[in-house]
């Protein structure tokens, strides 16, 4: 599957997630999501079509039920592709088959010392749709890295030990270039050890990782436009939230990595403070709107709209898009008319982009 999906990887992953969302909407938990259970066919126009298969371990949630107890002798699923809550539940049955109450103990530490599982959580351990999201995160990593596993950490036979210990490595995603930060952010959320912190399938589909370049640039310009209306002296609560992210995005001065030619093109009539997120977004938006006013030599440096221009910024500020996406959600603007579309899954044909 990894080889078949190279042509248009995000579209492949979007199709798989959409299939899982359909199952979850039907109140079905797959419980054995892995690359081998994703079938690949071809549409009439030659594009890959992804199908989730093998429903032998599926669990139907009844009525208002949103979770279930694992009652089999071993946790459902395939070794190395199971969520930690299933493994912990499996450990509990082996460690305490009679279901005897024991005093609470701590989760295994990062260095591997201490108990394997927190026994105070185990008697009421529940499995939800989130177990599929964890497995889906592993599938995402497998496809994006052409066959690797984030919990191998040098030894594939240690996968489930590392899953229990919450130890994984996403460094291989750096090969995605401009898309690596978005991919890491999404997969990190899907691999959260706490199932309650994982996104739903619909939330996965709405993530900026799946946005085409023009949409990403449009979003950043919309964020800039919206914040320009905010009161600055004293700063509004929303502006305070935006600037909270400034140190990790600007690294003290966003002007420094832009280059002399670009800085000269900003003009003298506007002043930009390098440590401010608001000014970074304003510079991005203003030069985008006045792209045609740039010299031909500067256009070559910056790149063409939208792909080249967006890359000019995201290669220098890789966390800019995700931080702005988090800011809008944090200040409660994700439900407004301007931003609602950015937090809603795109139709499949509109999410397509190439990595």
C-alpha positions as CSV (number, residue, x, y, z in Angstrom):
1,X,0.0,0.0,0.0
2,X,2.8,2.4,0.7
3,X,4.1,2.1,-2.8
4,X,0.7,2.5,-4.4
5,X,0.0,5.7,-2.4
6,X,3.1,7.7,-3.4
7,X,1.3,9.5,-6.2
8,X,-1.1,11.4,-4.0
9,X,-0.5,10.6,-0.4
10,X,-2.8,13.0,1.4
11,X,-5.8,12.0,-0.8
12,X,-5.0,8.3,0.0
13,X,-5.0,9.0,3.8
14,X,-8.1,11.2,3.5
15,X,-10.0,8.4,1.8
16,X,-9.1,6.0,4.5
17,X,-10.1,8.4,7.2
18,X,-13.4,9.1,5.5
19,X,-14.1,5.4,5.4
20,X,-13.4,5.1,9.1
21,X,-15.6,8.1,9.8
22,X,-18.4,6.3,8.0
23,X,-17.9,3.3,10.2
24,X,-17.9,5.4,13.4
25,X,-21.0,7.2,12.3
26,X,-22.6,3.8,12.1
27,X,-21.4,3.2,15.6
28,X,-19.0,0.5,14.5
29,X,-15.5,0.2,15.9
30,X,-13.1,-1.6,13.5
31,X,-10.6,-2.7,16.1
32,X,-8.0,-4.1,13.6
33,X,-7.0,-1.2,11.5
34,X,-3.6,-1.8,9.8
35,X,-2.0,-1.4,6.4
36,X,-2.9,-5.0,5.4
37,X,-6.6,-4.2,6.0
38,X,-6.6,-1.3,3.5
39,X,-7.5,-2.5,0.0
40,X,-6.3,-0.5,-3.1
41,X,-8.3,-0.4,-6.3
42,X,-8.2,2.0,-9.3
43,X,-11.0,4.3,-10.5
44,X,-11.9,4.7,-14.2
45,X,-9.6,7.7,-14.5
46,X,-6.7,5.8,-13.0
47,X,-6.7,7.3,-9.5
48,X,-6.3,5.0,-6.4
49,X,-9.4,4.2,-4.4
50,X,-9.0,3.1,-0.8
51,X,-11.2,0.6,1.0
52,X,-11.2,-0.3,4.6
53,X,-11.6,-4.1,4.9
54,X,-11.6,-7.1,7.2
55,X,-14.4,-6.5,9.7
56,X,-14.0,-9.7,11.6
57,X,-13.2,-8.0,14.9
58,X,-15.6,-5.1,14.5
59,X,-17.7,-4.1,17.6
60,X,-21.1,-2.5,17.2
61,X,-21.9,0.1,19.9
62,X,-25.5,-0.5,21.0
63,X,-28.0,2.3,21.8
64,X,-26.4,5.2,23.6
65,X,-23.3,3.1,24.3
66,X,-20.0,5.0,23.5
67,X,-17.5,2.5,24.9
68,X,-17.1,-1.2,25.7
69,X,-15.1,-3.5,27.9
70,X,-12.5,-5.8,26.3
71,X,-13.8,-9.2,27.3
72,X,-11.7,-11.5,25.1
73,X,-8.8,-13.5,26.5
74,X,-6.4,-11.1,24.7
75,X,-6.9,-7.6,23.4
76,X,-8.4,-7.4,19.9
77,X,-6.3,-6.4,17.0
78,X,-2.9,-7.1,15.6
79,X,0.3,-6.9,17.6
80,X,2.1,-3.6,17.0
81,X,-1.1,-1.9,15.8
82,X,-3.2,-1.8,19.0
83,X,-3.9,1.2,21.1
84,X,-2.3,1.4,24.5
85,X,-5.6,1.1,26.4
86,X,-6.1,-2.3,24.9
87,X,-2.6,-3.4,25.8
88,X,-3.0,-2.2,29.4
89,X,-6.3,-4.0,29.7
90,X,-4.7,-7.1,28.3
91,X,-1.8,-6.7,30.9
92,X,-4.3,-6.4,33.7
93,X,-5.9,-9.7,32.9
94,X,-2.6,-11.4,32.9
95,X,-1.3,-9.7,36.1
96,X,-4.6,-10.0,38.0
97,X,-6.8,-12.8,36.3
98,X,-9.1,-13.0,39.3
99,X,-9.9,-9.4,39.2
100,X,-8.6,-8.8,42.7
101,X,-8.3,-5.2,43.9
102,X,-4.8,-3.9,44.5
103,X,-3.4,-0.6,45.6
104,X,-2.8,2.0,42.9
105,X,0.6,2.0,41.3
106,X,2.2,4.4,38.8
107,X,2.5,4.0,35.1
108,X,5.8,2.8,33.8
109,X,8.3,5.7,33.6
110,X,9.9,6.8,30.4
111,X,13.1,5.0,31.2
112,X,11.2,1.7,31.5
113,X,11.5,1.4,35.3
114,X,8.5,0.9,37.6
115,X,5.2,-1.0,37.1
116,X,4.0,-1.7,33.6
117,X,0.5,-0.4,34.2
118,X,-1.5,1.7,36.6
119,X,-3.8,-0.8,38.2
120,X,-6.1,1.8,39.7
121,X,-7.3,2.6,36.2
122,X,-7.7,-0.9,34.9
123,X,-11.0,-2.2,36.5
124,X,-13.0,0.4,34.6
125,X,-10.8,0.6,31.5
126,X,-13.1,1.3,28.5
127,X,-12.4,1.1,24.8
128,X,-14.0,3.6,22.4
129,X,-13.7,4.7,18.8
130,X,-10.4,6.3,19.8
131,X,-8.7,2.9,19.5
132,X,-9.2,3.1,15.7
133,X,-7.8,6.7,15.7
134,X,-4.6,5.4,17.3
135,X,-4.2,2.6,14.8
136,X,-5.0,5.1,12.0
137,X,-2.2,7.3,13.2
138,X,0.2,4.3,12.8
139,X,-1.2,3.8,9.3
140,X,-0.6,7.4,8.4
141,X,3.0,7.2,9.5
142,X,3.4,3.9,7.6
143,X,2.2,5.4,4.4
144,X,4.1,8.7,4.7
145,X,7.4,7.0,5.5
146,X,6.8,4.2,3.0
147,X,6.6,1.4,5.4
148,X,8.0,2.5,8.8
149,X,6.5,2.3,12.3
150,X,6.9,5.1,14.9
151,X,7.3,2.8,17.8
152,X,10.0,0.6,16.4
153,X,12.7,2.8,17.9
154,X,15.4,0.6,16.4
155,X,13.7,-2.7,17.1
156,X,10.3,-3.8,15.6
157,X,9.9,-6.5,18.3
158,X,9.7,-3.7,20.9
159,X,6.7,-2.0,19.4
160,X,4.1,-2.9,22.0
161,X,6.5,-2.3,24.8
162,X,7.1,1.2,23.4
163,X,3.4,1.7,22.9
164,X,2.8,0.9,26.6
165,X,5.6,3.3,27.5
166,X,4.4,6.1,25.1
167,X,7.8,6.2,23.4
168,X,7.8,6.9,19.7
169,X,9.8,8.8,17.1
170,X,8.4,10.8,14.2
171,X,11.7,12.1,12.9
172,X,11.3,10.3,9.6
173,X,8.5,12.7,8.8
174,X,11.1,15.5,8.3
175,X,11.5,14.1,4.8
176,X,8.1,15.6,3.9
177,X,9.7,19.1,3.8
178,X,7.2,21.9,4.1
179,X,4.4,19.4,5.2
180,X,6.4,17.8,8.0
181,X,5.2,20.0,10.8
182,X,1.5,19.5,9.9
183,X,2.0,15.8,9.6
184,X,3.8,15.6,13.0
185,X,1.1,17.7,14.6
186,X,-1.7,15.5,13.3
187,X,-0.1,12.1,14.0
188,X,1.0,13.3,17.5
189,X,-2.6,14.0,18.3
190,X,-3.7,10.6,16.9
191,X,-1.1,8.8,19.0
192,X,-2.1,10.5,22.3
193,X,-1.7,7.9,25.1
194,X,-4.9,9.3,26.7
195,X,-7.7,8.2,24.3
196,X,-9.9,11.2,25.3
197,X,-7.3,13.5,23.8
198,X,-7.3,11.9,20.4
199,X,-9.3,13.7,17.6
200,X,-12.4,12.1,16.0
201,X,-12.2,10.9,12.4
202,X,-14.0,14.1,11.3
203,X,-11.5,16.3,13.2
204,X,-8.6,14.4,11.5
205,X,-10.2,15.2,8.1
206,X,-10.4,18.9,9.0
207,X,-6.7,19.1,10.0
208,X,-4.5,21.6,8.0
209,X,-2.4,18.7,6.8
210,X,-5.0,18.0,4.2
211,X,-5.4,21.5,3.0
212,X,-4.3,22.4,-0.5
213,X,-1.7,25.2,-0.7
214,X,-4.2,28.0,-1.8
215,X,-6.4,27.2,1.2
216,X,-3.5,27.4,3.6
217,X,-2.5,30.8,2.3
218,X,-6.1,32.0,2.3
219,X,-6.4,31.0,5.9
220,X,-3.3,32.9,7.0
221,X,-4.5,36.0,5.2
222,X,-8.0,35.6,6.9
223,X,-6.3,35.4,10.3
224,X,-4.3,38.5,9.6
225,X,-7.4,40.4,8.4
226,X,-9.4,39.3,11.5
227,X,-6.7,40.3,14.0
228,X,-6.1,43.7,12.3
229,X,-9.5,44.7,13.7
230,X,-8.6,43.8,17.3
231,X,-7.9,46.6,19.8
232,X,-4.2,47.0,20.4
233,X,-3.8,49.4,23.3
234,X,-4.4,47.7,25.6
235,X,-4.4,44.5,23.5
236,X,-7.7,42.6,23.3
237,X,-7.8,39.1,24.9
238,X,-7.7,37.6,21.4
239,X,-4.6,39.5,20.5
240,X,-3.0,38.4,23.8
241,X,-3.6,34.8,22.8
242,X,-2.1,35.4,19.3
243,X,1.1,37.0,20.7
244,X,1.5,34.2,23.2
245,X,2.6,32.1,20.3
246,X,5.1,34.7,19.0
247,X,8.3,33.4,20.6
248,X,7.9,29.9,19.2
249,X,7.1,31.1,15.7
250,X,9.2,34.2,15.2
251,X,12.2,33.1,17.4
252,X,12.6,36.7,18.5
253,X,12.7,38.4,15.1
254,X,10.8,37.2,12.0
255,X,12.5,39.9,9.8
256,X,15.9,38.3,10.1
257,X,15.3,35.2,7.9
258,X,13.3,37.1,5.2
259,X,16.4,38.5,3.3
260,X,17.4,42.0,2.4
261,X,15.6,42.2,-0.9
262,X,12.3,41.2,0.7
263,X,12.7,43.6,3.6
264,X,13.4,46.4,1.2
265,X,10.2,45.6,-0.7
266,X,8.2,46.0,2.5
267,X,8.6,49.8,2.2
268,X,9.2,52.5,4.7
269,X,5.6,53.6,5.2
270,X,4.8,50.6,7.5
271,X,6.9,49.6,10.5
272,X,7.2,46.0,11.4
273,X,8.3,44.7,14.8
274,X,10.1,41.4,14.3
275,X,8.9,39.8,17.6
276,X,5.2,40.2,16.9
277,X,2.9,37.6,15.3
278,X,0.5,40.3,14.2
279,X,3.3,42.0,12.1
280,X,4.5,38.7,10.6
281,X,1.0,38.0,9.4
282,X,0.5,41.5,8.1
283,X,3.8,41.3,6.1
284,X,2.7,37.9,4.6
285,X,-0.8,39.2,3.7
286,X,0.4,42.6,2.3
287,X,3.0,41.1,0.0
288,X,0.6,38.5,-1.1
289,X,-2.0,41.1,-2.1
290,X,0.7,43.2,-3.8
291,X,2.6,40.3,-5.3
292,X,2.4,41.8,-8.8
293,X,4.1,44.9,-7.6
294,X,7.3,43.0,-6.7
295,X,10.2,43.1,-9.1
296,X,10.7,40.0,-11.3
297,X,14.0,39.1,-9.5
298,X,12.2,39.2,-6.1
299,X,9.3,37.1,-7.5
300,X,11.9,34.5,-8.5
301,X,13.3,34.5,-5.0
302,X,9.9,34.3,-3.3
303,X,8.3,31.9,-5.8
304,X,5.0,31.8,-7.6
305,X,1.6,32.1,-6.0
306,X,0.3,30.2,-4.2
307,X,2.8,27.3,-3.8
308,X,6.1,29.1,-4.0
309,X,5.0,32.1,-1.9
310,X,3.5,29.9,0.8
311,X,6.7,27.8,0.9
312,X,8.8,31.0,1.3
313,X,7.1,31.6,4.6
314,X,6.5,28.1,5.9
315,X,10.1,27.0,5.2
316,X,11.2,29.9,7.5
317,X,8.3,29.5,10.0
318,X,7.3,25.9,9.9
319,X,4.8,26.1,12.8
320,X,3.1,29.2,11.6
321,X,0.1,27.5,10.1
322,X,-0.6,25.2,13.0
323,X,-0.1,27.9,15.6
324,X,-2.6,30.2,13.8
325,X,-5.1,27.3,13.5
326,X,-4.8,26.6,17.2
327,X,-5.1,30.3,18.0
328,X,-8.4,30.7,16.1
329,X,-9.8,27.7,18.0
330,X,-8.5,28.9,21.3
331,X,-10.2,32.3,21.0
332,X,-13.4,30.7,19.9
333,X,-13.5,32.0,16.3
334,X,-13.7,28.5,14.8
335,X,-17.5,28.7,14.8
336,X,-17.7,32.1,13.1
337,X,-18.8,32.6,9.5
338,X,-15.2,33.5,8.4
339,X,-13.5,30.5,10.0
340,X,-16.1,27.7,10.2
341,X,-15.0,26.2,6.9
342,X,-11.5,25.7,8.1
343,X,-12.6,23.4,10.9
344,X,-15.0,21.3,8.8
345,X,-13.8,18.4,6.6
346,X,-13.4,19.2,2.9
347,X,-15.2,17.2,0.2
348,X,-12.7,14.5,-0.8
349,X,-11.9,15.9,-4.2
350,X,-11.0,19.3,-2.6
351,X,-8.5,17.9,-0.1
352,X,-6.1,16.6,-2.7
353,X,-2.5,17.7,-2.7
354,X,0.7,16.1,-3.5
355,X,3.7,15.4,-1.2
